[in-house]
């Protein structure tokens, strides 16, 4: 037999042997070890997110029994506290698609000033708030998804045509928003947030973050906003085309959330940064009470 024929013969033998081994091995594979189809693999449960800042659901406070010595005024006060707690922390929680009425009632109770309520867009409020928070560190915020109405009027510019700058008159456009932040009790607000947290997490997952934890994102965003510089007013501007931009490139390249803090003016910004710092500590459990 020629050398070439011998090599071909040996190659055929090897192919037959390999095919036989694969066949008999597949026949011996137990059913529970069989290779699963792609469709089944796609349905495997998603891994739970790594949680850096856990948050526990807040249960409504329990009211102690009244003693015989308590008078009617104390009883009325206790009943009122119970009603307020029920408004703030409804139980059980509604489904997220039906949560707007409960959230509005909680928000009205938290604000205690119904004049503020007109500023909020209550349709899909939790979903809107989650989208906005998630996008604050980005270059743009989807304004169609904002949970609160934009300030009235237009941005005012002072200075000269050659040296435009921000105007202190802009600060008044944000006064009502600052008043809302001052009006809300941060500890109570965080308690309400913790109670509604399953809905916030659900809205976050609906954005596509199946393996992420919304509270971690919130802390990240708070840290990001707290890094905003706090320069004195006014800030220099330029007008390359139609819209004004910050002359300082560091300011102009900031995120949408940080540029919003620049826009409100130093006095308002100082107040906001102080309030955000307290929220950050409360949410991460660094301070209590």
One Martini backbone bead per residue (centre of mass of N, CA, C, O) as a GRO file, in nm:
protein
  289
    1UNK     BB    1   0.096   0.037   0.024
    2UNK     BB    2   0.081   0.344  -0.009
    3UNK     BB    3   0.146   0.615   0.183
    4UNK     BB    4  -0.108   0.777   0.115
    5UNK     BB    5  -0.315   0.551   0.175
    6UNK     BB    6  -0.238   0.509   0.470
    7UNK     BB    7  -0.318   0.789   0.571
    8UNK     BB    8  -0.617   0.775   0.489
    9UNK     BB    9  -0.689   0.522   0.654
   10UNK     BB   10  -0.618   0.640   0.936
   11UNK     BB   11  -0.815   0.883   0.923
   12UNK     BB   12  -1.075   0.715   0.903
   13UNK     BB   13  -1.044   0.564   1.171
   14UNK     BB   14  -1.046   0.818   1.355
   15UNK     BB   15  -1.327   0.922   1.277
   16UNK     BB   16  -1.487   0.670   1.364
   17UNK     BB   17  -1.393   0.671   1.662
   18UNK     BB   18  -1.493   0.953   1.738
   19UNK     BB   19  -1.793   0.914   1.665
   20UNK     BB   20  -1.846   0.678   1.862
   21UNK     BB   21  -1.776   0.822   2.125
   22UNK     BB   22  -1.990   1.044   2.105
   23UNK     BB   23  -2.239   0.862   2.088
   24UNK     BB   24  -2.203   0.690   2.357
   25UNK     BB   25  -2.187   0.937   2.546
   26UNK     BB   26  -2.474   1.046   2.485
   27UNK     BB   27  -2.624   0.786   2.579
   28UNK     BB   28  -2.499   0.812   2.891
   29UNK     BB   29  -2.652   1.068   2.949
   30UNK     BB   30  -2.825   1.205   3.169
   31UNK     BB   31  -3.111   1.388   3.176
   32UNK     BB   32  -3.013   1.602   3.403
   33UNK     BB   33  -2.743   1.661   3.193
   34UNK     BB   34  -2.863   1.789   2.972
   35UNK     BB   35  -2.873   2.005   2.729
   36UNK     BB   36  -3.001   2.315   2.725
   37UNK     BB   37  -3.190   2.521   2.585
   38UNK     BB   38  -3.193   2.853   2.510
   39UNK     BB   39  -3.477   2.920   2.620
   40UNK     BB   40  -3.410   2.822   2.910
   41UNK     BB   41  -3.169   3.005   2.970
   42UNK     BB   42  -3.335   3.277   2.938
   43UNK     BB   43  -3.519   3.186   3.210
   44UNK     BB   44  -3.323   3.249   3.408
   45UNK     BB   45  -3.253   3.381   3.688
   46UNK     BB   46  -3.172   3.677   3.812
   47UNK     BB   47  -2.941   3.829   3.964
   48UNK     BB   48  -2.879   3.977   4.240
   49UNK     BB   49  -2.804   4.265   4.357
   50UNK     BB   50  -2.557   4.465   4.468
   51UNK     BB   51  -2.572   4.598   4.797
   52UNK     BB   52  -2.462   4.901   4.950
   53UNK     BB   53  -2.759   5.048   5.025
   54UNK     BB   54  -2.969   4.955   5.230
   55UNK     BB   55  -3.337   4.923   5.257
   56UNK     BB   56  -3.601   4.947   5.477
   57UNK     BB   57  -3.910   4.894   5.555
   58UNK     BB   58  -4.160   5.102   5.676
   59UNK     BB   59  -4.356   5.088   5.943
   60UNK     BB   60  -4.617   5.161   6.101
   61UNK     BB   61  -4.692   5.309   6.375
   62UNK     BB   62  -4.763   5.217   6.695
   63UNK     BB   63  -5.034   5.252   6.907
   64UNK     BB   64  -5.094   5.294   7.214
   65UNK     BB   65  -5.277   5.236   7.471
   66UNK     BB   66  -5.525   5.371   7.645
   67UNK     BB   67  -5.580   5.513   7.931
   68UNK     BB   68  -5.803   5.610   8.170
   69UNK     BB   69  -5.659   5.900   8.224
   70UNK     BB   70  -5.714   5.984   7.949
   71UNK     BB   71  -5.830   6.219   7.753
   72UNK     BB   72  -5.999   6.329   7.475
   73UNK     BB   73  -5.772   6.497   7.347
   74UNK     BB   74  -5.566   6.265   7.331
   75UNK     BB   75  -5.740   6.082   7.156
   76UNK     BB   76  -5.764   6.270   6.912
   77UNK     BB   77  -5.458   6.290   6.860
   78UNK     BB   78  -5.412   5.989   6.807
   79UNK     BB   79  -5.606   5.961   6.568
   80UNK     BB   80  -5.463   6.167   6.390
   81UNK     BB   81  -5.189   6.022   6.375
   82UNK     BB   82  -5.306   5.768   6.240
   83UNK     BB   83  -5.408   5.908   5.984
   84UNK     BB   84  -5.138   6.026   5.890
   85UNK     BB   85  -4.990   5.755   5.867
   86UNK     BB   86  -5.181   5.630   5.655
   87UNK     BB   87  -5.118   5.842   5.436
   88UNK     BB   88  -4.805   5.802   5.426
   89UNK     BB   89  -4.838   5.464   5.499
   90UNK     BB   90  -4.961   5.256   5.306
   91UNK     BB   91  -5.156   4.947   5.368
   92UNK     BB   92  -5.093   4.817   5.118
   93UNK     BB   93  -4.927   4.836   4.843
   94UNK     BB   94  -4.955   4.930   4.541
   95UNK     BB   95  -4.940   4.919   4.232
   96UNK     BB   96  -4.758   5.106   4.024
   97UNK     BB   97  -5.000   5.166   3.816
   98UNK     BB   98  -5.179   5.252   4.103
   99UNK     BB   99  -5.006   5.484   4.284
  100UNK     BB  100  -5.087   5.786   4.255
  101UNK     BB  101  -5.302   5.838   4.481
  102UNK     BB  102  -5.117   5.759   4.720
  103UNK     BB  103  -4.885   5.952   4.659
  104UNK     BB  104  -5.049   6.213   4.676
  105UNK     BB  105  -5.138   6.183   4.968
  106UNK     BB  106  -4.853   6.173   5.085
  107UNK     BB  107  -4.755   6.443   4.968
  108UNK     BB  108  -4.968   6.627   5.097
  109UNK     BB  109  -4.895   6.546   5.389
  110UNK     BB  110  -4.595   6.628   5.374
  111UNK     BB  111  -4.643   6.933   5.291
  112UNK     BB  112  -4.918   7.085   5.404
  113UNK     BB  113  -4.933   7.231   5.105
  114UNK     BB  114  -5.142   7.256   4.834
  115UNK     BB  115  -4.988   7.472   4.661
  116UNK     BB  116  -4.755   7.271   4.580
  117UNK     BB  117  -4.901   7.043   4.414
  118UNK     BB  118  -4.916   7.191   4.130
  119UNK     BB  119  -4.607   7.123   4.057
  120UNK     BB  120  -4.692   6.835   4.030
  121UNK     BB  121  -4.665   6.529   3.841
  122UNK     BB  122  -4.875   6.249   3.900
  123UNK     BB  123  -4.822   6.099   3.651
  124UNK     BB  124  -4.613   5.867   3.709
  125UNK     BB  125  -4.427   5.966   3.946
  126UNK     BB  126  -4.218   5.747   4.014
  127UNK     BB  127  -4.112   5.709   3.727
  128UNK     BB  128  -4.021   6.002   3.688
  129UNK     BB  129  -3.824   6.018   3.927
  130UNK     BB  130  -3.634   5.792   3.837
  131UNK     BB  131  -3.552   5.909   3.564
  132UNK     BB  132  -3.435   6.174   3.672
  133UNK     BB  133  -3.224   6.066   3.864
  134UNK     BB  134  -3.070   5.891   3.651
  135UNK     BB  135  -3.007   6.172   3.463
  136UNK     BB  136  -2.843   6.388   3.626
  137UNK     BB  137  -2.539   6.287   3.535
  138UNK     BB  138  -2.611   6.379   3.267
  139UNK     BB  139  -2.643   6.598   2.998
  140UNK     BB  140  -2.951   6.508   2.995
  141UNK     BB  141  -3.301   6.571   3.048
  142UNK     BB  142  -3.615   6.435   3.029
  143UNK     BB  143  -3.871   6.661   3.029
  144UNK     BB  144  -4.119   6.462   2.978
  145UNK     BB  145  -4.033   6.314   3.283
  146UNK     BB  146  -4.098   6.513   3.481
  147UNK     BB  147  -4.232   6.561   3.825
  148UNK     BB  148  -4.190   6.875   3.764
  149UNK     BB  149  -4.233   7.193   3.707
  150UNK     BB  150  -4.120   7.446   3.546
  151UNK     BB  151  -4.011   7.741   3.549
  152UNK     BB  152  -4.099   8.052   3.514
  153UNK     BB  153  -3.985   8.185   3.252
  154UNK     BB  154  -3.677   8.329   3.168
  155UNK     BB  155  -3.357   8.351   3.124
  156UNK     BB  156  -3.144   8.586   3.275
  157UNK     BB  157  -2.940   8.851   3.146
  158UNK     BB  158  -2.646   9.023   3.208
  159UNK     BB  159  -2.460   9.289   3.137
  160UNK     BB  160  -2.305   9.257   2.831
  161UNK     BB  161  -2.258   9.173   2.507
  162UNK     BB  162  -1.948   9.107   2.566
  163UNK     BB  163  -2.028   9.047   2.900
  164UNK     BB  164  -2.202   8.811   2.992
  165UNK     BB  165  -2.435   8.727   3.268
  166UNK     BB  166  -2.568   8.639   3.538
  167UNK     BB  167  -2.876   8.685   3.713
  168UNK     BB  168  -3.030   8.749   4.019
  169UNK     BB  169  -3.329   8.728   3.907
  170UNK     BB  170  -3.338   8.415   3.877
  171UNK     BB  171  -3.367   8.318   4.173
  172UNK     BB  172  -3.684   8.361   4.198
  173UNK     BB  173  -3.770   8.112   4.019
  174UNK     BB  174  -3.671   7.909   4.279
  175UNK     BB  175  -3.816   7.967   4.550
  176UNK     BB  176  -4.043   7.747   4.569
  177UNK     BB  177  -3.845   7.503   4.567
  178UNK     BB  178  -3.699   7.579   4.826
  179UNK     BB  179  -3.952   7.574   5.007
  180UNK     BB  180  -4.007   7.276   4.978
  181UNK     BB  181  -3.740   7.174   5.099
  182UNK     BB  182  -3.783   7.320   5.374
  183UNK     BB  183  -4.070   7.197   5.448
  184UNK     BB  184  -3.952   6.924   5.448
  185UNK     BB  185  -3.904   6.643   5.633
  186UNK     BB  186  -3.641   6.438   5.594
  187UNK     BB  187  -3.714   6.199   5.781
  188UNK     BB  188  -4.000   6.159   5.668
  189UNK     BB  189  -3.926   6.129   5.370
  190UNK     BB  190  -3.750   5.873   5.407
  191UNK     BB  191  -3.975   5.701   5.524
  192UNK     BB  192  -4.153   5.710   5.273
  193UNK     BB  193  -3.946   5.600   5.074
  194UNK     BB  194  -3.906   5.326   5.217
  195UNK     BB  195  -4.201   5.232   5.191
  196UNK     BB  196  -4.195   5.274   4.858
  197UNK     BB  197  -3.944   5.120   4.743
  198UNK     BB  198  -4.055   4.883   4.567
  199UNK     BB  199  -4.149   5.088   4.344
  200UNK     BB  200  -3.877   5.209   4.273
  201UNK     BB  201  -3.748   4.941   4.189
  202UNK     BB  202  -3.947   4.873   3.967
  203UNK     BB  203  -3.894   5.125   3.791
  204UNK     BB  204  -3.593   5.062   3.749
  205UNK     BB  205  -3.632   4.787   3.608
  206UNK     BB  206  -3.804   4.908   3.368
  207UNK     BB  207  -3.533   5.047   3.246
  208UNK     BB  208  -3.320   4.771   3.266
  209UNK     BB  209  -3.229   4.727   3.581
  210UNK     BB  210  -3.202   4.409   3.691
  211UNK     BB  211  -2.899   4.437   3.862
  212UNK     BB  212  -3.010   4.686   4.029
  213UNK     BB  213  -3.003   4.957   4.281
  214UNK     BB  214  -3.160   5.245   4.340
  215UNK     BB  215  -3.028   5.348   4.603
  216UNK     BB  216  -2.744   5.350   4.485
  217UNK     BB  217  -2.804   5.560   4.267
  218UNK     BB  218  -2.893   5.786   4.457
  219UNK     BB  219  -2.626   5.816   4.606
  220UNK     BB  220  -2.458   5.880   4.359
  221UNK     BB  221  -2.614   6.138   4.282
  222UNK     BB  222  -2.567   6.293   4.542
  223UNK     BB  223  -2.260   6.296   4.520
  224UNK     BB  224  -2.253   6.443   4.251
  225UNK     BB  225  -2.399   6.705   4.345
  226UNK     BB  226  -2.198   6.763   4.591
  227UNK     BB  227  -1.960   6.836   4.372
  228UNK     BB  228  -2.060   7.105   4.327
  229UNK     BB  229  -1.980   7.402   4.282
  230UNK     BB  230  -1.970   7.738   4.478
  231UNK     BB  231  -1.992   8.006   4.326
  232UNK     BB  232  -1.998   8.323   4.274
  233UNK     BB  233  -2.176   8.588   4.192
  234UNK     BB  234  -2.144   8.601   3.880
  235UNK     BB  235  -2.157   8.427   3.568
  236UNK     BB  236  -1.998   8.373   3.288
  237UNK     BB  237  -2.078   8.424   2.941
  238UNK     BB  238  -2.179   8.284   2.623
  239UNK     BB  239  -2.270   8.328   2.250
  240UNK     BB  240  -2.226   8.125   1.989
  241UNK     BB  241  -2.537   8.142   1.906
  242UNK     BB  242  -2.816   8.139   2.096
  243UNK     BB  243  -2.729   8.009   2.342
  244UNK     BB  244  -2.618   8.013   2.652
  245UNK     BB  245  -2.294   7.978   2.802
  246UNK     BB  246  -2.031   7.889   2.977
  247UNK     BB  247  -1.718   8.011   2.988
  248UNK     BB  248  -1.652   7.788   3.168
  249UNK     BB  249  -1.574   7.469   3.074
  250UNK     BB  250  -1.629   7.320   3.340
  251UNK     BB  251  -1.927   7.405   3.358
  252UNK     BB  252  -2.026   7.319   3.069
  253UNK     BB  253  -1.932   6.999   3.126
  254UNK     BB  254  -2.147   6.943   3.300
  255UNK     BB  255  -2.410   6.823   3.422
  256UNK     BB  256  -2.740   6.874   3.444
  257UNK     BB  257  -2.752   6.886   3.756
  258UNK     BB  258  -2.514   7.086   3.805
  259UNK     BB  259  -2.620   7.317   3.619
  260UNK     BB  260  -2.873   7.366   3.785
  261UNK     BB  261  -2.720   7.459   4.041
  262UNK     BB  262  -2.587   7.701   3.903
  263UNK     BB  263  -2.852   7.855   3.813
  264UNK     BB  264  -2.982   7.929   4.110
  265UNK     BB  265  -2.754   8.020   4.278
  266UNK     BB  266  -2.575   8.053   4.563
  267UNK     BB  267  -2.790   8.068   4.781
  268UNK     BB  268  -2.960   7.825   4.686
  269UNK     BB  269  -2.728   7.620   4.664
  270UNK     BB  270  -2.650   7.609   4.961
  271UNK     BB  271  -2.918   7.495   5.060
  272UNK     BB  272  -2.931   7.241   4.884
  273UNK     BB  273  -2.663   7.107   4.975
  274UNK     BB  274  -2.746   7.077   5.272
  275UNK     BB  275  -2.995   6.898   5.221
  276UNK     BB  276  -2.857   6.670   5.058
  277UNK     BB  277  -2.664   6.587   5.283
  278UNK     BB  278  -2.883   6.486   5.478
  279UNK     BB  279  -3.010   6.275   5.293
  280UNK     BB  280  -2.758   6.105   5.260
  281UNK     BB  281  -2.730   6.026   5.559
  282UNK     BB  282  -3.009   5.898   5.596
  283UNK     BB  283  -3.001   5.682   5.364
  284UNK     BB  284  -2.717   5.553   5.481
  285UNK     BB  285  -2.728   5.564   5.810
  286UNK     BB  286  -2.536   5.792   5.954
  287UNK     BB  287  -2.812   5.905   6.062
  288UNK     BB  288  -3.037   5.959   6.342
  289UNK     BB  289  -3.295   6.177   6.418
   0.00000   0.00000   0.00000
